[in-house]
Amino acid sequence: MDFVAVKWVGDNLSNSMIIERVFLRALSRKPNADELSRFLKIMAEADPKDPKSKQESIEDLVWAVLTSKEFVFNH
């Protein structure tokens, strides 16, 4: 996932677009409003001037989704 995170940071995708892409890839659905809101708050903590910080927030998002009950039991 590291390569994809680096590409998304380089492409200057918005946090909401990144969250949507992670959900679509991992869970085959878009995030609901509550999920999107929670993950947007978490990703907003990343330093916008530091690409490594944003990459790390994407990686944290991916791990959160991949360790969710929905992923573990449905995929």
C-alpha positions as a Markdown table, in Angstrom:
| # | Residue | x | y | z |
|---|---|---|---|---|
| 1 | Met | 0.0 | 0.0 | 0.0 |
| 2 | Asp | 3.0 | 2.3 | 0.4 |
| 3 | Phe | 3.3 | 2.9 | -3.3 |
| 4 | Val | -0.4 | 3.8 | -3.6 |
| 5 | Ala | -0.2 | 6.2 | -0.6 |
| 6 | Val | 2.8 | 7.9 | -2.2 |
| 7 | Lys | 1.0 | 8.3 | -5.5 |
| 8 | Trp | -2.1 | 9.7 | -3.9 |
| 9 | Val | -0.1 | 12.3 | -2.0 |
| 10 | Gly | 1.7 | 13.2 | -5.2 |
| 11 | Asp | -1.6 | 13.5 | -7.1 |
| 12 | Asn | -2.8 | 16.0 | -4.4 |
| 13 | Leu | -6.0 | 14.1 | -3.9 |
| 14 | Ser | -8.4 | 15.5 | -1.3 |
| 15 | Asn | -8.7 | 13.6 | 2.0 |
| 16 | Ser | -12.3 | 12.7 | 1.2 |
| 17 | Met | -11.3 | 11.3 | -2.2 |
| 18 | Ile | -8.5 | 9.2 | -0.5 |
| 19 | Ile | -11.0 | 7.9 | 2.1 |
| 20 | Glu | -13.5 | 7.0 | -0.6 |
| 21 | Arg | -10.8 | 5.1 | -2.6 |
| 22 | Val | -9.6 | 3.1 | 0.5 |
| 23 | Phe | -13.2 | 2.1 | 1.3 |
| 24 | Leu | -13.9 | 1.1 | -2.3 |
| 25 | Arg | -10.7 | -1.0 | -2.6 |
| 26 | Ala | -11.1 | -2.7 | 0.8 |
| 27 | Leu | -14.8 | -2.9 | 1.4 |
| 28 | Ser | -16.3 | -2.4 | -2.1 |
| 29 | Arg | -18.4 | 0.5 | -0.9 |
| 30 | Lys | -18.2 | 4.2 | -0.2 |
| 31 | Pro | -17.9 | 5.3 | 3.4 |
| 32 | Asn | -21.1 | 6.5 | 5.1 |
| 33 | Ala | -21.4 | 10.0 | 6.4 |
| 34 | Asp | -20.3 | 9.1 | 9.9 |
| 35 | Glu | -17.2 | 7.1 | 8.7 |
| 36 | Leu | -16.2 | 9.9 | 6.3 |
| 37 | Ser | -16.5 | 12.5 | 9.1 |
| 38 | Arg | -14.5 | 10.5 | 11.6 |
| 39 | Phe | -11.7 | 9.8 | 9.1 |
| 40 | Leu | -11.6 | 13.3 | 7.8 |
| 41 | Lys | -11.0 | 14.5 | 11.4 |
| 42 | Ile | -8.1 | 12.1 | 11.8 |
| 43 | Met | -6.5 | 12.9 | 8.4 |
| 44 | Ala | -6.8 | 16.6 | 9.1 |
| 45 | Glu | -4.2 | 16.1 | 11.9 |
| 46 | Ala | -1.5 | 15.5 | 9.3 |
| 47 | Asp | 0.8 | 18.4 | 8.5 |
| 48 | Pro | -0.3 | 19.6 | 5.1 |
| 49 | Lys | 3.2 | 20.8 | 4.3 |
| 50 | Asp | 4.8 | 17.4 | 5.0 |
| 51 | Pro | 4.0 | 14.7 | 2.4 |
| 52 | Lys | 5.4 | 12.0 | 4.7 |
| 53 | Ser | 2.8 | 13.1 | 7.4 |
| 54 | Lys | 0.0 | 12.8 | 4.9 |
| 55 | Gln | 1.3 | 9.4 | 3.7 |
| 56 | Glu | 1.4 | 8.1 | 7.2 |
| 57 | Ser | -2.2 | 9.3 | 7.8 |
| 58 | Ile | -3.2 | 7.3 | 4.7 |
| 59 | Glu | -1.4 | 4.2 | 5.9 |
| 60 | Asp | -3.2 | 4.6 | 9.3 |
| 61 | Leu | -6.5 | 4.8 | 7.5 |
| 62 | Val | -5.8 | 1.7 | 5.4 |
| 63 | Trp | -4.8 | -0.3 | 8.5 |
| 64 | Ala | -8.0 | 0.9 | 10.3 |
| 65 | Val | -10.2 | -0.3 | 7.5 |
| 66 | Leu | -8.3 | -3.6 | 7.0 |
| 67 | Thr | -8.6 | -4.4 | 10.7 |
| 68 | Ser | -12.3 | -3.5 | 10.9 |
| 69 | Lys | -14.8 | -6.1 | 11.8 |
| 70 | Glu | -16.5 | -5.6 | 8.4 |
| 71 | Phe | -13.4 | -6.4 | 6.5 |
| 72 | Val | -12.4 | -9.4 | 8.7 |
| 73 | Phe | -15.8 | -11.0 | 8.6 |
| 74 | Asn | -17.0 | -10.1 | 5.1 |
| 75 | His | -13.9 | -10.4 | 3.0 |
